């Protein structure tokens, strides 16, 4: 039996969208199951900023150099105002 190209394309698209909808539904269900039983998050310990990053100027210089390289500009044209650890 020979299937037309349009039929194969539509079956492929339908399969992909059906799979994506199933993933969305499953993640919503898991979120409700886990969300109700999650333990409260402990407050993060306040670490001194100086102890976390002993060479702050070197870190800023390295980040500036990486940004300048990526943008293709001179490092003197980049000014970092603040850096936050994520």
N, C-alpha and C positions, 0 to 999 in steps of 0.2 A: 504494500500500500504506500503510495507516494503522497507526502504531506506538502502543502504549499508553503512557500516562504513566509507568507503573512501569518499563517496558522502557527508555525514554529515560533515566530517572533512574538506573537501575542501570548502563546503558552509560556514562553520564557519570561516575559514581563509579568504575567500573572503569577508565576511561581515566585519570582523575586518579591513582588509586593505582598503576596500572601505570607512569605517568610518574614518580611519586615514587620508586618502587622502582628504576627505571632510573637516576635521578639519584643515588640512594644508592650503587648498584653502581658507577657511573662514578666517583664521587668516591673510593670506596674503592680502585679500581684506580689512579686517578691519584695518590692518596696513597702507594700502594706503589711506583709508578714513580718519583715525585719524591723520596720519602722516602729511598730508597737512594742517590740521586745528589746529595743536597743538600750544599752546601759548609758546613763548620762556621762557625757565626756568630762574627764577630769580637766581642771584648769591647768594650762601649761605653766611649768615652772618658769619664773622670771629669771632668765640668765643675763648676767652682765654683758653688755654689748662689747666691751673691750676684750673680754675673755673669749667670746665667740669668734671674733675676727681680729687677730693681733696685728696684722699688716693691712689696715684699711686702705692706706694710700696705694699700696701695690695692687690691691684688688680693684680699686677705682681705675688705676692706670691700665690694668689688663682688660677690664670691661670697655674702657674708652678705646683702646686699640682694636678690640674685636668689632666694636660698632663702626669705627672708622673704616676698617678693612671691608666690612660688609656693605657699607654705604658707598665706598670708593671715594671718600673724602679725606682731607687732612685731619689729623688728630687735634690740631689746634682749633678746629671749627666745632668741636663737640664739647658741650658743657653738661656735666651730670650734676643735677641739683640735689637729688637724694637717692638712696638705695635702701630697699627694704627686703629682708629675707622672707621668702615665701614658704 
